Amino acid sequence: MQSVTANFEMAEELMSLTIPIPNGLRDLQYIDLTDNVKEDDYLLDESQLLRILHQDEAYYNEHKVLLTKALKWKQQHENPSILLRGYNLRSAETWLKVAKRRTQHPPIPLQEEFIAESLRQPPASSLDVFVSYSRADADFARKLNDSLQIQGKTTWFDQESIASGSDFQQEIYRGIKACDNFLFILSPRSVNSTYCADEVEYAASLNKRFVTVLHRDVNSADLHPELAKMQWIDFNQNERDFNANFNQLVRTLDTDREHVHNHTKWLQRAIEWDSKGKSADLLLRGSEFAIAQNWLQETEQQKKQPAATVLQEEIIVASQNAIEAAEEAEKRRQAEMLRLQEERAKEAEARLAEQKKNAKQTRRIAIGSTVAAVVMAGLTLLAGITARKSEIAQLQASIITSEMWLSSNQDLEALTGILKVGRKLESSIWQAVWPDPNLRSQVMGTLQRVVYGVKERNRLSGHKDRVIEVRFSSNGKLVTTMEIETKTVRFWDLKGKEVRTSQKYQDLIQSAYHSPDASETPIIPLSPEPTSNREPVKILIIGSPKGVNNIIQTLYRLRFAEVREWSPLQPTANPGEVVSILKRQLSIR
């Protein structure tokens, strides 16, 4: 009670002073403590203060988290490795919609810019590193995570990757599945943590590549068997120089990176296939199957680590069996079609022979016009049979061509080809008079397979005439179309929304026009990159670490190269100077 009285007297003394209140505080809600006389009065004000602090607590917590990430992203020169992905991105997008409707403490422009840039980034099929650690080593883990992101590595770090209210264990499992490398920070607390042991067990069940970092000395007898097999990177070496030890870690992560990345890719496909009851619709096909099969063969022949999982082997074998079964079924269909054609040809020849025999008997009875009429009818029938056989053969050849396009992933050519066959079939006089049910069934079967394989991404609706040309901007953000008669040029965003219309035909000549936003790069036609005359080249960037990183990030935003394609920064002979190298195959024109 004495302390309450003393505080009350102090409050009265402060209020008696004529201290001006800043303008920024005049309109704020406040709790008046000067009118308190009893201890219960202070307890009542304290309860009111706690209610205010807990009001909209979730909103302000998300506001703080997103602001922290946005500031970190801006301070690291808009490093794409820090952008939001997956669940976090969807959560931030929902938060922003609610936040914009608030009158108090709405989102600031930096938060909106950060979320918008995260939405614009292409979806990542996997991340580079999952960081597993004990809470006792949180400071070291965060420093390691920040350094990896500066190097362009995409990371899964629980302090950044798990939203409040989510299923903690399920989010961790998703993170492990999506990452190429499982990075474990060794310390006495982590090797004895049941949570860390569970993460190790799950990563081992997926045959993930383990990378261990020694932060504090541990007892080897306490190590999990999976961790005991690994040679760790000792961050206590080199006089505990973090940068020197970190370079060794980056080199380890970059070793055989393509194999590890593909391991994650085919693992995710196999898990999805298994979770959907091993549906045939989720099997690998075409070039995708060929790439996966080649990866599995190289992994087994060269004994690469991490090795393929049983589930990965199962989906690749099941895909091969399905492809072989489809090919065998197609061969049987072709053989059956040929047999039917031969039978019908024999039937036609037999009918023709019978007609000739009848004509001979009729000739004995009637001469002249009757004979001529019979002969003409026979010739007409024979010509009709020949024309029908020729038409069927042409349609079947077109069907086979569409199937070949489909198997080589030329989905659009397969779709237009089989639609042309369908139109010819519908307009055929012979099919109307003498229909071939097997041919129609074959066309419908091929059409169903093609339609199943072709996915409509977006539909641009608004043209009143045929479209003669479609082009994309070099940064992939706009689509431009032009009508053949009116020469009307329409600009669309990637969601199919029309941005602008132009009547200037010159806008499309030799790709010299620009998008409505002057900041966009010139739009270029969709033309395939030549595959011949390609030579290996090396592109070097030399300068300060900040300058080199700025150039790499700029080239990433221009879609010239992924950040992960550049080599780690290496010092040159000059103090404070580093170099990064990009290897490419470029066409020499």
Backbone torsions as a table, in degrees:
resi	resn	phi	psi	omega
1	MET	NA	-33.5	179.2
2	GLN	-63.4	-41.4	-179.6
3	SER	-65.3	-37.9	178.4
4	VAL	-64.1	-43.1	179.6
5	THR	-63.6	-41.8	179.5
6	ALA	-62.9	-43.2	178.4
7	ASN	-63.0	-40.2	-180.0
8	PHE	-62.1	-45.2	179.1
9	GLU	-63.0	-38.1	178.6
10	MET	-65.0	-41.5	179.3
11	ALA	-61.9	-41.2	179.2
12	GLU	-63.2	-40.3	-179.3
13	GLU	-64.6	-41.7	179.7
14	LEU	-66.5	-40.0	-178.6
15	MET	-69.0	-25.5	180.0
16	SER	-71.6	-21.2	179.2
17	LEU	-75.3	144.4	179.5
18	THR	-91.1	70.2	179.6
19	ILE	-94.5	124.1	-179.4
20	PRO	-67.6	139.0	179.3
21	ILE	-91.4	127.1	179.5
22	PRO	-57.6	149.2	-178.7
23	ASN	-59.7	-35.2	-178.0
24	GLY	-65.9	-18.1	-178.3
25	LEU	-102.1	-9.2	-174.1
26	ARG	-65.1	-37.9	-174.8
27	ASP	-92.6	1.4	-178.4
28	LEU	-79.3	149.6	175.0
29	GLN	-70.8	136.7	-179.9
30	TYR	-139.4	162.9	177.6
31	ILE	-109.9	120.8	-176.4
32	ASP	-84.2	112.0	178.5
33	LEU	-93.7	-6.1	-174.4
34	THR	-75.1	-18.1	-178.3
35	ASP	-94.6	9.0	-179.6
36	ASN	-80.0	133.6	179.2
37	VAL	-117.0	-43.3	-178.6
38	LYS	-105.8	165.6	178.8
39	GLU	-63.1	-35.3	178.3
40	ASP	-61.3	-31.7	178.3
41	ASP	-63.4	-42.1	178.5
42	TYR	-67.1	-38.9	178.7
43	LEU	-64.5	-36.3	177.5
44	LEU	-65.1	-44.0	177.5
45	ASP	-64.7	-37.6	178.0
46	GLU	-63.2	-41.2	177.9
47	SER	-63.5	-40.2	178.4
48	GLN	-65.3	-38.4	178.8
49	LEU	-63.4	-42.0	179.9
50	LEU	-65.4	-37.2	177.7
51	ARG	-63.2	-40.3	179.2
52	ILE	-65.4	-41.1	-178.5
53	LEU	-65.5	-33.3	-178.2
54	HIS	-86.9	-10.5	-179.8
55	GLN	-68.5	128.6	-179.0
56	ASP	55.2	35.9	-177.3
57	GLU	-60.2	-41.7	-179.0
58	ALA	-63.4	-40.0	-179.5
59	TYR	-63.1	-47.4	-177.0
60	TYR	-70.0	-30.8	176.1
61	ASN	-65.5	-43.8	177.5
62	GLU	-65.8	-36.7	176.9
63	HIS	-58.8	-44.5	-179.1
64	LYS	-65.7	-45.3	-177.6
65	VAL	-62.7	-46.9	-178.4
66	LEU	-67.1	-36.1	178.1
67	LEU	-65.5	-41.4	179.2
68	THR	-61.6	-45.8	-179.7
69	LYS	-66.2	-39.6	-179.4
70	ALA	-65.4	-41.0	177.6
71	LEU	-63.9	-42.2	178.3
72	LYS	-62.4	-42.1	178.7
73	TRP	-61.9	-43.2	-178.9
74	LYS	-70.4	-39.8	-179.5
75	GLN	-65.1	-28.7	178.9
76	GLN	-96.3	30.6	173.6
77	HIS	58.4	46.0	176.6
78	GLU	56.5	48.1	179.4
79	ASN	-63.4	118.6	-177.2
80	PRO	-65.6	-18.8	179.7
81	SER	-66.3	-18.8	-176.9
82	ILE	-93.0	-11.2	-177.4
83	LEU	-60.6	154.9	-179.2
84	LEU	-73.6	149.5	179.9
85	ARG	-143.4	158.8	170.2
86	GLY	54.8	-130.2	-175.4
87	TYR	-59.6	-42.4	-178.9
88	ASN	-61.3	-38.5	-180.0
89	LEU	-67.9	-43.4	178.6
90	ARG	-63.9	-39.3	178.9
91	SER	-64.9	-42.8	179.8
92	ALA	-65.8	-37.9	179.3
93	GLU	-63.9	-41.6	177.1
94	THR	-65.6	-42.9	178.9
95	TRP	-60.1	-41.5	-177.5
96	LEU	-64.0	-39.0	178.7
97	LYS	-61.5	-41.5	178.6
98	VAL	-70.7	-41.4	-175.3
99	ALA	-64.0	-33.9	-177.9
100	LYS	-67.4	-19.7	-179.8
101	ARG	-90.4	-2.9	-178.5
102	ARG	-83.1	145.9	176.2
103	THR	-91.9	-27.4	178.4
104	GLN	-107.8	134.1	176.0
105	HIS	52.8	55.3	175.8
106	PRO	-72.3	173.3	178.5
107	PRO	-66.1	148.9	177.2
108	ILE	-90.2	161.0	-178.0
109	PRO	-55.2	-34.6	-178.9
110	LEU	-64.2	-40.4	177.9
111	GLN	-64.5	-42.6	179.3
112	GLU	-63.8	-41.6	179.0
113	GLU	-63.9	-41.9	-179.5
114	PHE	-63.1	-44.8	-179.9
115	ILE	-68.4	-40.9	179.8
116	ALA	-62.6	-41.6	179.2
117	GLU	-67.5	-35.0	176.8
118	SER	-64.5	-37.0	178.9
119	LEU	-70.2	-28.6	-178.0
120	ARG	-80.1	-19.8	-176.0
121	GLN	-68.4	145.9	177.1
122	PRO	-66.0	145.0	-179.1
123	PRO	-65.0	137.1	-179.9
124	ALA	-93.9	130.7	178.9
125	SER	-74.1	-22.7	179.3
126	SER	-158.5	166.5	174.9
127	LEU	-110.0	165.0	-176.0
128	ASP	-80.8	-45.5	-168.1
129	VAL	-138.8	134.0	167.0
130	PHE	-102.3	125.7	-177.3
131	VAL	-100.1	116.8	178.6
132	SER	-111.8	128.8	-174.5
133	TYR	-159.6	169.7	174.2
134	SER	-93.0	148.5	178.7
135	ARG	-58.2	-26.7	179.0
136	ALA	-65.8	-21.2	-179.0
137	ASP	-108.5	26.3	-173.4
138	ALA	-61.1	-38.9	-178.3
139	ASP	-64.0	-46.0	178.3
140	PHE	-65.0	-40.4	-179.9
141	ALA	-62.2	-42.0	179.2
142	ARG	-65.7	-40.8	178.7
143	LYS	-62.3	-41.7	178.8
144	LEU	-64.5	-42.8	179.5
145	ASN	-62.9	-45.4	179.6
146	ASP	-62.1	-40.7	-179.5
147	SER	-66.8	-38.3	177.6
148	LEU	-64.1	-40.8	179.2
149	GLN	-66.5	-37.2	176.3
150	ILE	-62.1	-33.3	177.7
151	GLN	-78.9	2.9	177.6
152	GLY	88.9	10.7	179.3
153	LYS	-86.6	132.2	173.9
154	THR	-85.0	130.1	-171.6
155	THR	-124.6	155.5	168.6
156	TRP	-112.0	111.6	-175.9
157	PHE	-129.9	121.4	-169.3
158	ASP	-57.8	-29.7	179.7
159	GLN	-69.1	-16.3	-180.0
160	GLU	-117.4	-20.1	-167.4
161	SER	-107.7	-2.4	179.2
162	ILE	-120.3	118.4	177.4
163	ALA	-78.3	153.6	179.4
164	SER	-64.9	143.5	178.2
165	GLY	87.6	-5.7	-178.8
166	SER	-87.7	164.0	177.7
167	ASP	-72.2	106.8	-171.5
168	PHE	-58.1	-49.3	-175.9
169	GLN	-67.2	-41.4	-179.9
170	GLN	-64.5	-38.7	177.9
171	GLU	-64.8	-38.4	177.9
172	ILE	-64.3	-44.3	179.1
173	TYR	-61.5	-41.9	177.4
174	ARG	-61.8	-40.9	179.4
175	GLY	-63.4	-42.7	179.3
176	ILE	-63.6	-43.6	179.6
177	LYS	-61.3	-35.3	-173.3
178	ALA	-84.6	-9.4	-174.0
179	CYS	-101.9	146.0	179.4
180	ASP	-76.1	-35.6	-175.9
181	ASN	-125.1	141.9	175.7
182	PHE	-105.4	104.3	-176.7
183	LEU	-96.0	119.4	-177.8
184	PHE	-114.2	127.2	178.8
185	ILE	-93.3	114.0	-176.1
186	LEU	-81.5	128.8	172.9
187	SER	-160.3	163.5	179.5
188	PRO	-56.3	-36.7	-179.0
189	ARG	-72.4	-38.3	-176.0
190	SER	-72.9	-38.8	-177.4
191	VAL	-72.0	-17.0	178.4
192	ASN	-105.8	7.7	-179.4
193	SER	-86.5	128.6	177.6
194	THR	-67.8	-32.7	178.7
195	TYR	-66.4	-44.6	178.4
196	CYS	-65.1	-38.2	179.4
197	ALA	-63.5	-37.4	178.1
198	ASP	-64.5	-40.5	177.9
199	GLU	-64.0	-41.2	178.5
200	VAL	-62.0	-44.2	-179.9
201	GLU	-60.2	-44.7	-177.6
202	TYR	-67.6	-42.3	178.5
203	ALA	-62.9	-38.8	179.5
204	ALA	-66.6	-35.7	179.1
205	SER	-65.7	-21.7	178.8
206	LEU	-98.5	5.8	-177.9
207	ASN	56.1	40.9	178.0
208	LYS	-73.8	151.7	176.1
209	ARG	-76.8	125.5	180.0
210	PHE	-92.3	133.9	171.8
211	VAL	-128.3	118.8	-175.5
212	THR	-109.9	140.2	-179.7
213	VAL	-122.4	124.6	179.5
214	LEU	-88.2	112.9	177.9
215	HIS	-97.1	-45.5	176.9
216	ARG	-133.2	147.6	-176.8
217	ASP	-58.1	138.4	-178.6
218	VAL	-127.7	162.2	174.9
219	ASN	-86.0	120.1	-176.4
220	SER	-58.2	-28.6	-179.3
221	ALA	-68.6	-20.5	-179.1
222	ASP	-86.2	-8.1	-173.7
223	LEU	-71.5	142.7	171.3
224	HIS	-63.3	143.7	-177.8
225	PRO	-53.3	-36.6	179.7
226	GLU	-67.2	-35.4	179.4
227	LEU	-77.9	-31.2	-178.7
228	ALA	-66.5	-25.5	-178.9
229	LYS	-74.6	-18.6	-171.2
230	MET	-93.0	148.5	171.8
231	GLN	-91.7	116.0	-173.0
232	TRP	-85.0	162.9	175.6
233	ILE	-96.7	114.2	-173.2
234	ASP	-85.9	108.6	178.6
235	PHE	-80.4	3.3	173.3
236	ASN	-91.3	-7.3	177.7
237	GLN	-77.0	177.4	178.1
238	ASN	52.3	40.3	179.5
239	GLU	56.2	36.8	178.9
240	ARG	58.1	29.0	176.0
241	ASP	-73.1	109.4	-174.7
242	PHE	-60.3	-45.5	-175.3
243	ASN	-64.5	-40.6	179.6
244	ALA	-64.1	-43.9	178.9
245	ASN	-70.7	-34.0	179.9
246	PHE	-65.4	-37.4	178.1
247	ASN	-59.4	-38.3	177.1
248	GLN	-64.3	-38.0	177.8
249	LEU	-63.3	-44.2	180.0
250	VAL	-62.5	-41.5	178.7
251	ARG	-62.6	-38.3	178.4
252	THR	-64.9	-43.5	179.8
253	LEU	-65.3	-30.9	-177.8
254	ASP	-83.7	-8.1	179.7
255	THR	-69.0	125.7	177.9
256	ASP	49.2	45.3	-173.5
257	ARG	-65.6	-35.5	-178.6
258	GLU	-64.5	-41.0	178.7
259	HIS	-62.8	-45.1	-178.1
260	VAL	-65.9	-39.3	178.6
261	HIS	-63.3	-43.1	179.0
262	ASN	-67.4	-33.1	176.5
263	HIS	-58.1	-45.1	178.4
264	THR	-65.6	-41.9	-177.6
265	LYS	-61.0	-51.3	-177.5
266	TRP	-73.1	-26.2	175.8
267	LEU	-66.3	-43.6	179.9
268	GLN	-63.9	-40.4	178.0
269	ARG	-64.3	-40.9	-178.8
270	ALA	-66.9	-40.6	179.5
271	ILE	-65.5	-42.2	178.1
272	GLU	-62.9	-43.8	178.3
273	TRP	-60.0	-43.7	-179.2
274	ASP	-68.5	-37.9	-178.2
275	SER	-70.4	-22.1	179.1
276	LYS	-99.2	29.9	176.7
277	GLY	70.2	26.9	179.7
278	LYS	54.4	48.3	-179.0
279	SER	-64.8	137.9	178.4
280	ALA	-64.1	-24.1	-179.8
281	ASP	-66.5	-21.2	-177.2
282	LEU	-101.1	8.5	176.7
283	LEU	-72.3	160.7	-179.7
284	LEU	-80.4	142.6	-178.1
285	ARG	-139.1	163.3	173.5
286	GLY	56.1	-138.5	-177.4
287	SER	-65.8	-29.3	178.9
288	GLU	-61.9	-42.7	177.0
289	PHE	-65.0	-41.7	-179.0
290	ALA	-60.7	-41.2	179.7
291	ILE	-66.2	-43.6	-179.6
292	ALA	-65.5	-41.2	179.5
293	GLN	-64.1	-41.8	178.6
294	ASN	-64.5	-38.9	177.8
295	TRP	-62.1	-43.8	-178.7
296	LEU	-64.7	-41.6	179.8
297	GLN	-63.8	-44.1	178.5
298	GLU	-63.8	-40.1	-179.8
299	THR	-61.6	-42.8	-178.4
300	GLU	-74.6	-43.4	-177.0
301	GLN	-67.9	-41.1	-176.8
302	GLN	-94.2	2.9	178.6
303	LYS	51.4	48.7	-178.0
304	LYS	-74.1	153.7	176.3
305	GLN	-119.9	137.5	0.6
306	PRO	-73.0	148.9	-179.8
307	ALA	-74.4	162.4	178.1
308	ALA	-68.1	145.4	177.1
309	THR	-82.2	164.5	177.3
310	VAL	-61.7	-38.9	-178.9
311	LEU	-66.5	-38.0	176.6
312	GLN	-62.9	-43.9	178.1
313	GLU	-61.7	-39.2	-178.1
314	GLU	-63.7	-45.0	-176.8
315	ILE	-68.6	-35.0	179.5
316	ILE	-70.1	-42.1	177.8
317	VAL	-65.6	-43.8	179.1
318	ALA	-61.9	-38.2	178.0
319	SER	-64.6	-42.1	178.4
320	GLN	-63.2	-43.3	179.1
321	ASN	-62.7	-40.1	179.8
322	ALA	-66.0	-39.9	179.1
323	ILE	-65.7	-44.7	179.3
324	GLU	-63.7	-38.7	178.6
325	ALA	-64.8	-40.2	179.2
326	ALA	-65.8	-40.4	178.7
327	GLU	-65.3	-40.9	179.5
328	GLU	-65.8	-40.3	177.6
329	ALA	-63.8	-37.2	178.8
330	GLU	-66.6	-39.8	177.7
331	LYS	-62.0	-41.4	178.8
332	ARG	-64.6	-39.3	177.8
333	ARG	-63.0	-43.0	-179.9
334	GLN	-63.7	-42.1	179.6
335	ALA	-64.6	-40.2	178.8
336	GLU	-65.5	-40.4	178.0
337	MET	-62.4	-42.8	179.6
338	LEU	-64.3	-40.6	178.9
339	ARG	-62.6	-44.1	179.8
340	LEU	-63.5	-39.4	178.5
341	GLN	-63.7	-41.7	179.2
342	GLU	-65.5	-41.4	179.1
343	GLU	-62.3	-43.4	-179.7
344	ARG	-66.7	-34.8	177.3
345	ALA	-65.8	-40.7	177.9
346	LYS	-65.1	-40.2	177.7
347	GLU	-61.7	-42.4	179.5
348	ALA	-64.5	-40.8	178.3
349	GLU	-64.8	-39.3	178.9
350	ALA	-64.6	-41.2	178.6
351	ARG	-65.5	-37.4	179.0
352	LEU	-66.0	-41.1	178.1
353	ALA	-63.3	-40.1	178.3
354	GLU	-64.2	-39.8	178.5
355	GLN	-64.9	-38.5	177.8
356	LYS	-64.2	-39.8	179.0
357	LYS	-64.1	-43.4	178.0
358	ASN	-64.1	-36.7	179.5
359	ALA	-65.4	-35.7	179.2
360	LYS	-66.5	-41.4	177.7
361	GLN	-66.3	-37.9	-179.9
362	THR	-67.3	-32.4	-179.5
363	ARG	-62.7	-28.2	178.5
364	ARG	-69.7	-25.2	-176.9
365	ILE	-95.7	-45.7	-176.9
366	ALA	-127.3	143.7	-177.1
367	ILE	-121.5	159.8	171.4
368	GLY	89.8	-118.6	-172.1
369	SER	-65.5	-35.7	179.6
370	THR	-61.9	-47.0	178.8
371	VAL	-59.8	-44.2	-178.8
372	ALA	-61.8	-40.3	-179.2
373	ALA	-64.7	-41.9	179.8
374	VAL	-64.8	-45.2	-179.9
375	VAL	-61.6	-43.0	-179.7
376	MET	-63.1	-40.9	178.7
377	ALA	-63.3	-42.0	178.7
378	GLY	-63.3	-42.8	179.1
379	LEU	-65.2	-38.6	178.6
380	THR	-63.3	-44.6	178.9
381	LEU	-62.6	-43.8	179.1
382	LEU	-61.7	-42.4	178.6
383	ALA	-64.0	-39.2	178.9
384	GLY	-64.2	-42.8	179.3
385	ILE	-61.9	-43.3	-179.6
386	THR	-63.0	-43.9	-179.9
387	ALA	-63.6	-41.7	-179.8
388	ARG	-64.6	-43.7	178.6
389	LYS	-61.5	-41.2	179.9
390	SER	-64.5	-42.9	179.9
391	GLU	-63.3	-44.3	179.4
392	ILE	-61.6	-42.0	180.0
393	ALA	-63.0	-41.0	179.0
394	GLN	-64.6	-43.6	179.8
395	LEU	-64.1	-40.3	179.1
396	GLN	-66.0	-36.5	177.0
397	ALA	-64.4	-39.9	178.4
398	SER	-66.4	-36.1	178.2
399	ILE	-64.5	-44.1	179.8
400	ILE	-62.5	-39.3	178.1
401	THR	-62.1	-43.5	178.4
402	SER	-62.8	-38.6	177.4
403	GLU	-63.9	-39.4	178.6
404	MET	-65.6	-41.9	176.6
405	TRP	-60.3	-41.3	-179.0
406	LEU	-64.3	-42.9	-178.5
407	SER	-68.6	-22.4	178.6
408	SER	-100.0	17.9	175.2
409	ASN	65.5	21.3	172.5
410	GLN	-92.8	71.0	-169.8
411	ASP	-62.6	-42.6	-176.6
412	LEU	-65.4	-42.4	178.4
413	GLU	-63.5	-39.3	179.0
414	ALA	-63.4	-40.8	-178.3
415	LEU	-67.0	-48.4	-179.3
416	THR	-65.5	-35.3	-179.8
417	GLY	-64.9	-46.9	-176.8
418	ILE	-72.5	-29.0	175.1
419	LEU	-66.3	-37.6	176.7
420	LYS	-63.5	-40.4	177.9
421	VAL	-61.6	-43.1	179.6
422	GLY	-61.9	-40.4	179.1
423	ARG	-66.3	-40.9	178.0
424	LYS	-63.4	-38.0	-179.7
425	LEU	-65.4	-40.7	-178.7
426	GLU	-69.7	-32.2	-177.2
427	SER	-91.7	0.3	-176.7
428	SER	-72.5	128.4	176.8
429	ILE	-68.4	-40.8	-177.8
430	TRP	-65.2	-35.6	178.9
431	GLN	-70.1	-28.3	176.4
432	ALA	-72.8	-38.5	-177.8
433	VAL	-83.8	-44.1	-173.3
434	TRP	-133.3	74.5	-172.9
435	PRO	-67.5	149.9	176.8
436	ASP	-113.7	98.9	-175.5
437	PRO	-62.4	-33.3	-179.7
438	ASN	-66.8	-39.0	179.4
439	LEU	-64.2	-44.1	179.2
440	ARG	-63.1	-41.3	179.0
441	SER	-62.8	-38.7	-179.6
442	GLN	-67.3	-40.6	178.7
443	VAL	-62.6	-45.2	-178.6
444	MET	-65.9	-37.6	178.2
445	GLY	-63.9	-45.4	178.7
446	THR	-64.4	-41.3	179.8
447	LEU	-61.1	-41.0	179.2
448	GLN	-63.7	-41.4	-179.9
449	ARG	-66.9	-38.6	-179.6
450	VAL	-67.8	-46.6	-179.4
451	VAL	-62.0	-37.4	177.3
452	TYR	-63.9	-36.8	-177.2
453	GLY	-79.3	-20.7	-178.1
454	VAL	-97.8	126.0	179.5
455	LYS	-111.5	125.9	178.0
456	GLU	-76.9	118.6	-179.5
457	ARG	-84.3	-41.6	-179.6
458	ASN	-163.1	157.2	179.8
459	ARG	-125.1	125.4	179.3
460	LEU	-95.8	105.1	-176.4
461	SER	-108.8	133.3	178.6
462	GLY	152.0	-21.4	179.3
463	HIS	-71.5	141.3	178.3
464	LYS	-104.5	-2.3	-179.8
465	ASP	-139.1	174.0	179.3
466	ARG	-63.6	143.8	-179.2
467	VAL	-94.3	128.2	-176.5
468	ILE	-96.5	-23.7	-173.1
469	GLU	-152.6	142.7	176.2
470	VAL	-132.7	130.9	-179.4
471	ARG	-138.1	154.6	176.4
472	PHE	-112.6	150.4	172.6
473	SER	-71.7	157.5	-177.1
474	SER	-65.0	-25.7	176.8
475	ASN	-90.9	2.6	174.2
476	GLY	73.5	16.9	-175.7
477	LYS	-98.3	-16.4	-177.6
478	LEU	-132.8	152.6	174.2
479	VAL	-123.0	136.5	179.8
480	THR	-122.6	134.0	179.1
481	THR	-127.4	155.7	-179.4
482	MET	-137.9	134.8	177.9
483	GLU	-79.4	147.3	-173.4
484	ILE	-75.1	-34.8	-175.7
485	GLU	-91.1	-53.5	-174.1
486	THR	-81.5	-11.0	-176.3
487	LYS	57.0	28.4	178.5
488	THR	-77.5	127.2	178.5
489	VAL	-101.4	125.8	179.6
490	ARG	-117.3	138.0	179.3
491	PHE	-107.1	133.4	-176.7
492	TRP	-128.5	148.4	168.5
493	ASP	-88.2	177.3	-172.5
494	LEU	-72.1	-8.9	176.2
495	LYS	-95.4	5.7	177.4
496	GLY	88.1	10.0	179.8
497	LYS	-90.0	131.7	-178.7
498	GLU	-74.1	127.5	-177.8
499	VAL	-95.7	-42.6	-175.4
500	ARG	-159.5	157.3	176.3
501	THR	-125.7	139.3	-180.0
502	SER	-134.9	144.4	176.8
503	GLN	-101.9	7.6	-177.1
504	LYS	-87.0	108.5	179.0
505	TYR	-65.1	-28.8	-179.1
506	GLN	-64.7	-17.1	179.2
507	ASP	-60.3	-22.7	-175.7
508	LEU	-105.9	-6.6	-175.4
509	ILE	-72.5	124.4	174.0
510	GLN	51.7	30.9	176.7
511	SER	55.9	34.6	-174.8
512	ALA	-92.8	-3.6	-176.8
513	TYR	-91.7	164.2	179.0
514	HIS	-116.8	165.1	179.2
515	SER	-75.0	169.8	-179.5
516	PRO	-57.8	-32.5	177.7
517	ASP	-87.2	118.0	-174.2
518	ALA	-63.3	-16.1	179.3
519	SER	-78.9	-11.9	-178.8
520	GLU	-74.8	153.2	175.9
521	THR	-79.5	159.5	-179.3
522	PRO	-57.1	145.1	178.9
523	ILE	-82.8	136.2	-176.8
524	ILE	-120.4	151.5	-178.5
525	PRO	-71.3	156.5	175.8
526	LEU	-77.7	98.9	178.8
527	SER	-131.8	136.7	-175.9
528	PRO	-66.9	143.3	176.8
529	GLU	-71.0	128.7	-179.7
530	PRO	-59.4	139.1	-179.3
531	THR	-94.9	-13.4	-179.7
532	SER	-94.6	171.3	177.3
533	ASN	56.9	35.2	178.8
534	ARG	-96.5	135.7	-179.0
535	GLU	-130.0	146.1	177.9
536	PRO	-73.4	136.8	176.7
537	VAL	-134.9	157.6	175.2
538	LYS	-120.5	130.7	179.9
539	ILE	-109.5	122.7	-176.4
540	LEU	-111.5	139.4	172.0
541	ILE	-121.2	120.9	-176.6
542	ILE	-122.5	133.8	179.0
543	GLY	165.0	-162.4	176.8
544	SER	-69.8	157.9	178.7
545	PRO	-55.8	-41.1	-179.8
546	LYS	-66.4	-43.1	-179.5
547	GLY	-65.5	-42.9	179.2
548	VAL	-63.3	-43.8	179.0
549	ASN	-62.9	-38.0	178.5
550	ASN	-61.6	-43.3	180.0
551	ILE	-65.1	-42.9	179.5
552	ILE	-61.1	-43.4	179.5
553	GLN	-66.1	-38.5	178.5
554	THR	-63.8	-44.1	178.5
555	LEU	-65.6	-30.5	176.1
556	TYR	-66.9	-45.7	-179.6
557	ARG	-65.2	-27.4	175.8
558	LEU	-83.4	3.1	178.7
559	ARG	61.6	31.0	176.6
560	PHE	-83.3	-37.7	-179.1
561	ALA	-161.5	146.5	174.4
562	GLU	-70.6	151.6	179.6
563	VAL	-61.5	-37.5	-176.9
564	ARG	-68.7	-14.3	-179.2
565	GLU	-77.4	-19.2	179.1
566	TRP	-81.1	148.4	178.2
567	SER	-72.6	157.1	175.7
568	PRO	-58.4	151.2	180.0
569	LEU	-63.9	129.5	179.4
570	GLN	-123.0	137.3	-179.4
571	PRO	-70.1	146.8	174.5
572	THR	-99.1	-173.1	-179.8
573	ALA	-71.3	-19.1	-178.7
574	ASN	-88.7	137.2	-179.8
575	PRO	-60.9	136.7	176.9
576	GLY	73.5	8.3	-177.4
577	GLU	-113.1	137.5	179.9
578	VAL	-129.1	167.8	178.9
579	VAL	-138.6	145.1	174.1
580	SER	-132.8	142.5	-172.2
581	ILE	-123.0	139.6	174.6
582	LEU	-120.8	125.5	177.5
583	LYS	-99.4	130.2	-177.8
584	ARG	-141.6	155.9	169.0
585	GLN	-104.2	112.2	-176.5
586	LEU	-115.6	148.1	178.3
587	SER	-77.9	132.6	177.1
588	ILE	-102.1	111.4	-175.6
589	ARG	-94.6	NA	NA
